[in-house]
Each structure stands twice: as structure tokens, then as C-alpha cells.
Amino acid sequence: MTMPYYVPPEQLMKDRAEYARKGIARGKSIVAVEYADGILLVGENPSGTLQKISEIYDRIAFAAVGKYNEFEQLRVGGIRRADITGYTYSRDDVNAKSLASAYAQTLGHVFTQEIKPYEVEIMVAEIGPEPSDNRIFKVTYDGTLYDHDRVAAIGGEDERLVALLDASYTEGGSLQDALGRAKQALVDVAGDQPTAGWEGAVLDRTQGRRTFRRLTDDELG
């Protein structure tokens, strides 16, 4: 009888983490920046049809980097969960924290139980009635959940991006100011690499119940 190949658990987890990080690093980062009237999400996107930023519910947005087919499954699952919760209970019961926690459980389960981990990082943002009520969550490939204030980033250079955005952040700034600072941070981290097009959206509390709005090419330009 052939003995099964043995791999120490710690080595297995290390290999899975390295595999996932390499896949995520191949994608383009996305940043979130709070401004006076809401939350901006923006990043480079070479595709004009495959979107990485989208609406989940009335006041909640979703963004992801990594393997498109994997985070698209998670996005659709989040929309279904939000719709069922809002229909069964109340629209007010749908919030970013519960969605981010569900994503964390899913990614954590896949990372520990499946052969191949998901090569994705996720951001879930929610705009509140006041700036102090805003919420931005980041979920990594292994299911780790982070809570961010003011600025956040996902992708291979997330720590550098957060440091740059924190250093330049202005409380109560305009959308144009936030967009300029976010794009500059992304360009600085990318170095001399040419930009491949931009994708951006906002959660704008001045728009009423449906706060999600995509930025036009003119606004992004």
C-alpha cells in the first residue's frame, strides 16, 4: 500500500497564502477615500466591460481585486444575501459589517478546506447618515477581516497606498480633491507603468436612498 504524501499543516498554509498573494498582486489595486459627501472608490482597470466596483445594496458598495470569476461569484452571493435580508426583515438590517463577515467566513473556509484558495481581496463600504457613521471593511484571501477609517486599499501594494493616502488626507474635502489624491497615490505606487484606464464610483449621501453612482470618463479624466 502506498503511503500518502505528507505535508506539515504550517507549510501547507504558507504555500496557499503565497499562491493567493501572487495571484492578487497581478491585478490592479483599488482605493477608498472618504470625502465630505460620501466615499470614493477608484482604481485602474484595463477592461471597459469587466467591472471591479459595483453596488451591493442601497448604501453599500463592493470592490475586489484578483481573479474575476472568483470575486464575481462572491459579489453575486452578496447581492442575494442583502436582498433576502432586506425582504425578510428590513432594509435597515442590511449593513456592510454583516456582509463583510459573511465574505470572511466564505474565504476563510475556502482557504483552509479547499485545495486552491481564492485569489481575491474584497472591500465592502457603507455610507452612513453622517461621516462618522461610514464603514469600510477589507477582507483578505484567508478570511481575515479589517476595519478601516477614512482610507483603505486592496491589492498587492495596499500598505503603501494606505500610507500615502493617510499622509495626504484632508478632512471634509471635496470629491475632486479625493479623486486627485487617490489617483496620484495609485500612479506613485505603480511607478513608471502607464495607466490602463480608470474605474470609479461613489457612495453619495446627497442622492437619497440609492447612493451608488458610477463616475463618468470625464469625471475620472
HELIX and SHEET records of a PDB file:
HELIX    1   1 PRO A    9  ALA A   25  1                                  17    
HELIX    2   2 TYR A   68  THR A   88  1                                  21    
HELIX    3   3 ARG A   91  ASP A   93  5                                   3    
HELIX    4   4 ALA A   96  GLN A  113  1                                  18    
HELIX    5   5 PRO A  131  ASP A  133  5                                   3    
HELIX    6   6 ASP A  158  SER A  168  1                                  11    
HELIX    7   7 LEU A  175  ALA A  190  1                                  16    
HELIX    8   8 ARG A  205  GLN A  207  5                                   3    
HELIX    9   9 ASP A  217  LEU A  220  1                                   4    
SHEET    1   A 5 VAL A 151  ILE A 154  0                                        
SHEET    2   A 5 ILE A  30  TYR A  35 -1                                        
SHEET    3   A 5 GLY A  38  GLU A  44 -1                                        
SHEET    4   A 5 TRP A 198  ASP A 204 -1                                        
SHEET    5   A 5 PHE A 212  ARG A 214 -1                                        
SHEET    1   B 5 ILE A  53  TYR A  57  0                                        
SHEET    2   B 5 ILE A  60  GLY A  66 -1                                        
SHEET    3   B 5 VAL A 120  GLU A 126 -1                                        
SHEET    4   B 5 ARG A 135  VAL A 139 -1                                        
SHEET    5   B 5 LEU A 145  HIS A 148 -1                                        
END                                                                             
